[in-house]
Amino acid sequence: RYILQKMNKQIFKDPVGLMENISGVTSWLKKKILENGGDAERETLNIVNDRAGAPYFVDKEGEYWRAYLFIEDATCFDQVENDEDFYQSALAFGNFQRLLADYPADTLHETIPDFHNTVKRFANFKKAVEEDACGRAADVQKEIQFVLEREQLAHTLVDLQDAGKLPLRVTHNDTKLNNIMIDNATHKGICVIDLDTVMPGLSLNDFGDSIRFGASTAAEDEQDISKVSCDLHLFEVYVKGFLEGCGGALTDLEVEMLPMGAILMTFECGMRFLADHLEGDHYFRIHRENQNLDRARTQFKLVWDMEQKLSEMKSIVEKYK
């Protein structure tokens, strides 16, 4: 059986570059998996080439299609149902970092340019506030102030990367639980899927996005922000699995900065939700009025909560170093 997908040219402007990334990374993973005695047909995506040998097919309308072998006897879950699920996803994403640690990340295409450049995201946010295209800024002054007060925060990881202190890695950039296939029999995380956003980046971005999404005590668009906090128990479960999966592939500074990765990714996401609200909800799909504003508020509450818990988060990381 196969998975057949049409690629989204609206989001991914360079489908050829995107498939070059996926081909390169999956070939590398296959080689490593086989060296480790694993099952390359289940532990990474396997592209089915077209008749001409290309990893994609272009139809008469100019649309791009691709096919993968279907991974049998495995499931992906949308929600963290128990600690073990979250641990398994951490282990799988950590293992992804370990297997690709010596991949030449700078040879990958940026499928979405400046995706996690928080300094540019901050500049875009300020532009959205100044232009106030929908006349919504007056009603969200508190939220705007929250972002503006943290301009220095936006520089944290970018500055370290520019100074050569954080290495460029192959990053997944959508490290949610539902991008891990869990084996039906063993309940172990076996394969990382949805590689469209694989590109050069920081390991801290992948770690941080998992925490933002998986360790929050509330839904991303929760309207009662008193329900929103970072669950330190789930944070610990993820840290343990991620560092175990990485198997020593990260530098000391990367490990030390993991809590900051969680804060930064949450802050960046909140900025993007609020900017989209100000610009008229053109990027993130909404199903009700002010949904992007609610999303921004949950992220900012989570940032604030993690700032209060930073020393505890650092202690947890120290424990599993």
N, C-alpha and C positions, 0 to 999 in steps of 0.2 A: 504493500500500500504506500501511497505517496501523499505529501502535502503540496498542493499547487497554490501559489500566491501571485496576485498581481501587485507589483510594487507601486508605492505611492509617490508619484513624481511631483506632487504639490509640496510635500515635505522634503523629499530627497531629490534634489535637483540633478544629481549625478549618479543615476542607477548603475552605470558601468563601474565607476569608482567604488560604489557601495559593494558590488559583487566581487570586485578585486579584493577588497578588504576581507569579505567573508570567505572567499576561496583561499586566500593566504593563511588566515587564522585557522580555518578548519583543517587544512592540510597539515599545518604545524601541530595542531592538537592531535590529529590522527596518529602522526609519527610518534609523539610523546606517549600517547595512550598505549600504542602497541609495544613500545619499549618497556612500559611498566606492566605489560601482561594483561592489559584491559581489553574491553570489547569496543572497538572503534565504531561499530555500527550503532551502538546505543549510547556511547558516552560523549559523542559530539554530533553536530548536524552533518549530514552527508548530502552534498549537492548532486542532483541528477542533471548532467549536461544535456544540451540539445543535440540534434543530429550532427551539427557542424562542430561539436565539441566545446561550445561556449557555455558558461555557467548560467545563462539566461536566454530567453527567447523574445524577440521583438515581433509583435503582430502587425497586421496591415495598418492599424490605426496609430502605430508608433508606441503602443503600450508595452511595458517590460514585464515579463513573467519569469518565475523560477519554480523549481520543484525540489523537494527534499524527500529522502526516504522517511517514511513514517516510523516513529519510535514506538514499538509495540510494548504492551504491558506496563505502561507508565502513565502517570496523571500529573497535571499541574493544578495547583490550588490558588484561588483568588485571595483568600484570607488566611492569616495565621490562626490555625485551629488549636495548636498546642505548641509547647516549647520545642518539641522534637522537629516539627516542620521548619521552624525558624532556624534552629541549629543546623539542620540539613541544608537549608538554602545558604547559610553563612559558610558552611564547609565547602559547598559547591562553588560559590563565588571566590572563596579563598583559594581553592584548588585551581580555578581558572587563572588567577593571578600567578600562582606558582608555575603552572605549565607554560605560561606565556612570558615568564620573567625575562628570558633572554631573547624574545622576539624583537626585531628592530622596529620599535613602535613608530619611529619617525618616518617609516616608509608607508604608513597607512594614510589614506585620504581622510580629511575631516568631513564626515558626511553632513554634519550641521556645523558650519564654522563658528568658532568662539562659544560653543555650547555651554561650557562651564567657566567662561572667563567672567568672574564676578565683578571685576572692575568695569568691563564693558556693559555688563548687565546693569550695574549701578548707574552708569552714564545714560543708558537707554531709559532707565526708570525716571531719572531727573528730567529727561526730555519729555516723557509722557506727562509728567506733572506740569511742566511749563506750558506744553501745548494744550493740555486739558480739553481734548477734542470733544468730549461729551458733556462738559460742564459738571463733572462729578467730584472734582478735587476739593471743593469747599466742604463736602460732607464727610471726607475721610482724612481730615487734617491730622488726627491722632496717629493714624496708620502711616501717613506720609512722614511724620516726625520720627516715628519708630525707625524707619529706614534711614533717614538722613542722619540721625544720631550715630549710625553704625557704619559710616563711610570707611573708617579705618579697618573695620572687620572685613569689609569686602576685599581689602588688599592682602589679607593674611597669607593665603596659599599662593596667589598669583606672584606676590613678591618673593616668596621662598623659591618658587619654581624659576622665576627670572634670575635669581641669584645662584641657580644651579644646585640648590640644597635639596630639592625634591626631584627624583628621577621621573622622566617621561615613561609612562607604562601603556600597555594595551588595556584600555578600559571598556567596559560593557555599556555603561551610562543609562541603564534602565534595570537596576538590580532589585526588581520586585520579586516576591515569592513566586508569582505566576510565570516567571521566566526560567524556572527550574523544573525539570521533569523528575518526579519522584517515582521510584520503582514500586509497582503494585505489591510485589511479594516481600521485598526487604524493607520498604519504606525509606530507603536511602536516596539522597539526591544524586541523580546519575548524570544529568546533562544540562548545560546552560543553553537556552534557546533564545530566539529573537535577537539576532546579531546585527540588526540594521544600524544601530548606533555605536557599534564597535569602532573606536578611533583612538588616536593618541590622547592621553590625559593623565590624571593623577589617581593613584589607588584610593586616595582619601575621598574622592568624589563618589566612587562606587560604594565604599563602606558607608559614607554619610547618607547617601540616598536610601540605602537599605534601612538605616535607623530612622530616618525621617518618616518613612512609610510604615515600617514594621513595628517600631517600638512606641508609636504614639498610642495613647489610650482612647483616642476618638477617631471618627471618620474624617477624611480630608476636608469635607465641607460641613462639619458639625457647626450648628448655629449657636449652641450653648458652649462658649469657650471655657467655662469652668470645668468642663469634662476633659479638657485637653492637657496632657502632660506627657513627659517622657518616662516610660516604665523602665526603671533601672534594672529590674530583674531581666526583662527582655533584652536590654542593652548588654547585660553580662552574657546572656545566652549567645548573642550574636558575636560578641568580641571573642569568646572562647572558640566558637566554630570557625570564624573567619581566620584567626591567627593560626589555628590548627591546620586549616586548609592551605594557608600560605606557606606553611612549613619552612619558615625562616627566610622567605624570599624578599621580605620588606626590609628597608633600612631602619635603624633605630629611630631616626627622626620621623619617618612615616608612621611607625607604631605609636610614638609619643603624641603625634598630632591627630590620631583617630577621633578623639572627642571633638576637636576643632572641625574636622571634616563633617561630622554630623551637624554641628551648628551652622557651618557655612552652606551646606547643601539645602538646609531647611530655610535659611535666610534668603538664599538665591531664589528658591521656589516661591516663597512669599512675595518677594519683589516682583517676580514675573506675573504672579496672579494679580497683584494690585495694579501693575502697569497695564495688564490686559483689561482689567475692569475700567481703568481710566480711558483706554483707547477704544472701548466699545465691544469687548469680548470677541475679538476676531481670531484669536489663536486657540485658547482652551474652550472646548465646547461647553455650553451651559444648558441646563434643563429647567432652570428657574431664574427669576430675577435676582441679581446680587450674588449669584453662586460663586463667582470668582472673588468677590469681596470676602465672602465667608471663608473661602479657601485661604485667602491671604491672612485673615485673622487667626485661623487655626495654626498656620505656620509661624506667625509672629509670637503666639502664645507658647508654642513649642520651643522657639528660639530663647525666649525669656526664661522658660522653665529649665532649659539645658544650661543656660548661663548661671543659674542659681546652683545647679548640680554639678558644675564643671569639676570641682575637686573630687567629688565622689566618682565621676566618670573616669577621671585620670587614675584614681586608685584601682578601679576595676581593670583598666588596661594594664597597669603595672603588674597585677596579679597573674596575667596570662602571657606576659612578654617572653 
